């Protein structure tokens, strides 16, 4: 019989991203990922908002939207969040999600 285990770090570590001087925890739970998928499916044009709001939380969403960043910066934030949620590098996320 073979036994496969999941490392404790994968079960408990919360990824973080830095935007400017501020660090935000990324909610990478499966339930959150599913909520993002459902929100994007219902309203594809709100992918950026849904990803930021659901993965970083309402307070972080308001802070980031309040920065009034350029669209390319917002897209980069979503890619970075996607990388953190997926447990991959930003470069891998760009290839996967942007086809870059």
Backbone as a ProteinNet text record, in pm:
[ID]
protein_1_A
[PRIMARY]
XXXXXXXXXXXXXXXXXXXXXXXXXXXXXXXXXXXXXXXXXXXXXXXXXXXXXXXXXXXXXXXXXXXXXXXXXXXXXXXXXXXXXXXXXXXXXXXXXXXX
[TERTIARY]
84.5	0	88.7	51.4	125.3	47.4	120.7	59.4	113.5	25.3	63.1	18.3	103.8	69	80.4	9.6	15.8	92.4	193.9	276.8	192.1	223.3	148.6	151	261	271.1	162.3	131.5	26.4	-110.6	-126.4	-255.9	-277.8	-169.7	-186.5	-126.2	-29.4	34.7	-60.8	-64.6	-145.4	-50.8	-65.1	23.1	-5.8	93.1	79.2	134.6	78.2	131.2	157.5	251.7	284.4	244.8	170.2	134.7	183.6	287.6	350.6	414.2	382.7	438.6	347.7	229.4	129.2	133.7	119.9	116.6	-25.5	-76.5	-212	-206.6	-284.7	-298.8	-395.2	-362.9	-445.2	-521.6	-653.2	-737.6	-734.6	-661.2	-645.8	-723.2	-823.3	-904.8	-986.9	-1012.8	-1088.9	-1225.7	-1289.6	-1421.9	-1415.3	-1308.8	-1292.7	-1265.9	-1181.3	-1151.4	-1279.6	-1364.6	-1492.4	-1581.9	-1584.3	-1665	-1616.8	-1486.4	-1431.2	-1475.1	-1462.8	-1503.6	-1649.9	-1735.9	-1879.1	-1906.9	-1840.8	-1862	-1818.2	-1705.7	-1653.5	-1742.7	-1794	-1882.8	-2010.3	-2063.7	-2186.3	-2161.5	-2046.8	-2014.9	-1868.4	-1835.6	-1695.6	-1625.4	-1699.1	-1639.3	-1591.8	-1630.3	-1591.5	-1486.6	-1407.8	-1307.6	-1208.1	-1158.3	-1060.7	-1120.8	-1239.1	-1303.5	-1331.5	-1387.4	-1422.2	-1298.1	-1192.1	-1069.2	-1011.4	-1002.3	-944.5	-1034.3	-1162.8	-1257	-1262.2	-1274.6	-1291.2	-1160.5	-1050.3	-922.6	-850.1	-871.8	-802.8	-895	-1025.3	-1120.6	-1169	-1281.3	-1347.5	-1262.3	-1199.1	-1118	-1000.7	-932.5	-819.9	-869	-983.3	-1041.4	-1063.5	-1123.4	-1150.1	-1020.1	-918.5	-788.6	-728.8	-729.6	-666.6	-743.6	-875.3	-956.9	-938.2	-925	-903.2	-771.1	-676	-547.3	-561.5	-671.3	-699.2	-578.8	-534.7	-417.3	-449.8	-348.8	-370.4	-416.8	-489.4	-543	-434.4	-316.5	-213.5	-166.6	-162.9	-123.5	-228.9	-355.8	-463.9	-459.1	-431.2	-421	-305.5	-195.2	-79	-113.9	-190.1	-232.5	-315.6	-407.3	-491.3	-406.3	-306.9	-217.6	-138.8	-91	-14.9	-103.8	-227.8	-322.1	-345.9	-365.4	-388.7	-269.7	-149.5	-29.3	-27.2	-57.9	-58.7	-163.5	-281	-389.1	-351.5	-285.8	-252	-122.5	-43.6	83.7	188.5	182.2	278.1	349	450.9	521.7	438.4	473.1	404.2	425.4	545.7	574.3	485.9	469.8	382	237.2	196	58.9	35.6	134.8	120.2	101.5	178.8	165.2	28.2	-13.3	-138.4	-261.1	-261.3	-381.4	-382.5	-264.4	-258.2	-206.1	-159.2	-102.2	27.9	94.9	220.2	337.6
-118.1	0	124	221.7	347.5	454	540.2	650	780.7	867.5	999.4	1102	1198.3	1300	1439.1	1531.1	1671.3	1743.2	1817.2	1891.4	1990.1	2003.1	2095.1	2237.7	2276.9	2412.1	2436.3	2336.4	2351.7	2365.4	2311.4	2316.2	2444.9	2510.1	2624.3	2755.3	2751.5	2875.7	2960.5	3088.8	3183.5	3268.5	3267.1	3350.5	3498.7	3579.5	3724.6	3791.3	3908.2	3989.4	4129.5	4196.8	4334	4427.3	4531.2	4637.1	4766.2	4823.7	4939.4	4894.5	4964	4930.2	4836.4	4809.3	4730.9	4583.5	4495.8	4351.7	4302.2	4222.7	4169	4016.8	3955.8	3810.6	3770	3662.4	3612.9	3489.1	3495.4	3381.6	3281.8	3174.3	3075.9	2947.1	2956.3	2837.8	2800	2672.9	2623.1	2689.1	2711.6	2774.8	2915	2987.5	3121.8	3114.9	3022.1	3005.6	2974.7	2890	2858.1	2981.4	3063.1	3186.1	3280.6	3292.9	3378	3324.4	3193.9	3132.6	3156.9	3143.4	3166.6	3312.7	3403.8	3546.9	3586.1	3533.8	3565.8	3504.6	3385.8	3321	3403.5	3457	3536.8	3675.2	3734.3	3870.6	3877.7	3827	3821.6	3957.5	4063.6	4196.7	4243.3	4174.3	4214	4120.2	4055.7	3960.2	4024.5	4142.9	4209.3	4237	4298.7	4333.6	4209.1	4105.8	3984.1	3917.2	3909.8	3845.2	3919.6	4050.9	4130.2	4125.7	4148.8	4154.9	4021.5	3911.9	3782.5	3726.9	3748.8	3691.5	3776.7	3907.4	3994.4	4050.7	4048	4101.2	4239.8	4276.7	4402.8	4525.1	4525.7	4641.5	4661.3	4553.3	4561.9	4605.7	4551.9	4590.2	4741.4	4796.8	4941.7	5021.7	4975.6	5044.4	5044.7	4928.9	4915.5	4994.3	4985	5061.6	5211.1	5248.5	5388.4	5444.7	5358.2	5402.7	5452.8	5416.4	5456.8	5427.8	5303.1	5259.9	5245.8	5253.2	5229.7	5085.4	5065.2	4932.7	4824.8	4850.6	4745.6	4705.4	4800.5	4768.5	4680.6	4710.2	4629.1	4487.5	4476.8	4344.9	4266.5	4333.3	4268.5	4220.3	4300.3	4260.9	4132.8	4126.2	4006.8	3885	3902.8	3791.8	3745.8	3839.9	3805.7	3731.8	3778.9	3709.4	3567.9	3555.1	3423.5	3330.4	3384.7	3305.1	3258.9	3350.6	3316.8	3210.5	3223.8	3127.4	2990.3	2988.7	2863.1	2800.2	2876	2823.8	2813.4	2905.1	2905.7	3040.2	3051.7	3178.6	3276.1	3402.3	3504.6	3478.3	3436.2	3406.7	3293.1	3189.3	3078.3	3125.4	3212.3	3264.8	3347.2	3425.7	3505.1	3414.5	3306.8	3212.3	3145.1	3104.1	3030	3118	3237.4	3320	3425.9	3464.4	3567.8	3513.7	3391.3	3334	3399.8	3462.2	3534.7	3440.8
0	0	0	-81.2	-86.3	-10.7	56.7	130.4	75.3	34.4	-15.7	86.8	114.8	213.9	153.8	215.5	177.1	286.6	248.7	342.1	421.6	550	636.1	581.9	519.9	464.3	360.1	280.3	179.6	243.3	361.5	428.6	506.3	548.3	638.2	589	501.1	457.6	375.3	407.9	332.5	249.5	117.2	35.7	58.7	32.5	46.3	-78.4	-110	-219.1	-165.6	-227.7	-188.1	-301.6	-265.7	-360.1	-297.1	-356.2	-293.4	-163	-53.7	76.5	155.4	103.5	175.9	135.8	234.6	210.8	237.2	143.3	153.4	155.6	244.2	246.6	136	66.1	-44.1	3.8	-6.3	30.7	-84.4	-65.9	-172.9	-145.9	-58.6	-30.3	-153.4	-168.6	-282.6	-290.9	-176.6	-177.3	-237.4	-210	-265.8	-415	-456.1	-598.7	-675.7	-618.8	-683.5	-693.4	-587.6	-589.8	-699.1	-713.1	-819.3	-955	-974.4	-1101	-1132.4	-1032.1	-1051.2	-1084.4	-1012.3	-1035.9	-1176.3	-1220.2	-1353.4	-1461.8	-1435.5	-1532.6	-1552.5	-1442.7	-1449.1	-1508.2	-1475	-1518.7	-1562.1	-1682	-1727	-1725.8	-1748.4	-1753	-1615.1	-1509.9	-1374.3	-1314.1	-1400.9	-1352.8	-1256.4	-1291.1	-1204.2	-1067.4	-1066.9	-940.2	-856.2	-917.2	-843.3	-785.7	-863.9	-817.2	-698	-709	-599.6	-476.7	-495.7	-383.1	-307.9	-380.3	-314.4	-258.3	-326.8	-281.6	-177.8	-181.4	-85.7	21.3	-3.7	93.5	54.9	111.3	76.7	110.8	227.9	268.1	172.4	138.8	45.1	-92.2	-133.6	-262.9	-267.8	-163.3	-159.9	-163.9	-91.2	-92.6	-233	-296.9	-428.8	-533.7	-532.9	-627.5	-602	-475.9	-439.2	-489.5	-522.3	-576.3	-719.3	-785.9	-924.2	-1014.8	-1009.5	-1086	-1234.5	-1319.3	-1462.4	-1486.1	-1593.7	-1626.4	-1632.4	-1694.5	-1696.7	-1556	-1463.8	-1326.1	-1259.7	-1284.4	-1228.1	-1284.9	-1414.2	-1476.9	-1414.8	-1389.1	-1326.6	-1185.6	-1111.2	-976.7	-983.4	-1078.6	-1093.4	-1129.7	-1215	-1251.3	-1128.5	-1048.9	-928.6	-828.8	-811.7	-723.6	-775.9	-906.2	-966.9	-944.1	-952.6	-925.8	-780.2	-689.4	-546.7	-515.4	-574.5	-552.2	-607.6	-722.2	-790.1	-740.1	-664.4	-616.1	-724.8	-821.8	-932.4	-935.8	-1020.2	-1033.4	-1116.1	-1106.3	-1185.3	-1334.3	-1370.9	-1511.7	-1562.8	-1481.4	-1519.4	-1531.2	-1439.9	-1443.3	-1569.1	-1608.6	-1731.2	-1851.7	-1857.2	-1968.5	-1965.6	-1847.9	-1833.7	-1856.9	-1797.7	-1799.3	-1908.7	-1956.1	-2059.8	-2192	-2191.1	-2312.3	-2351.8	-2253.3	-2280.7	-2290.4
[MASK]
++++++++++++++++++++++++++++++++++++++++++++++++++++++++++++++++++++++++++++++++++++++++++++++++++++

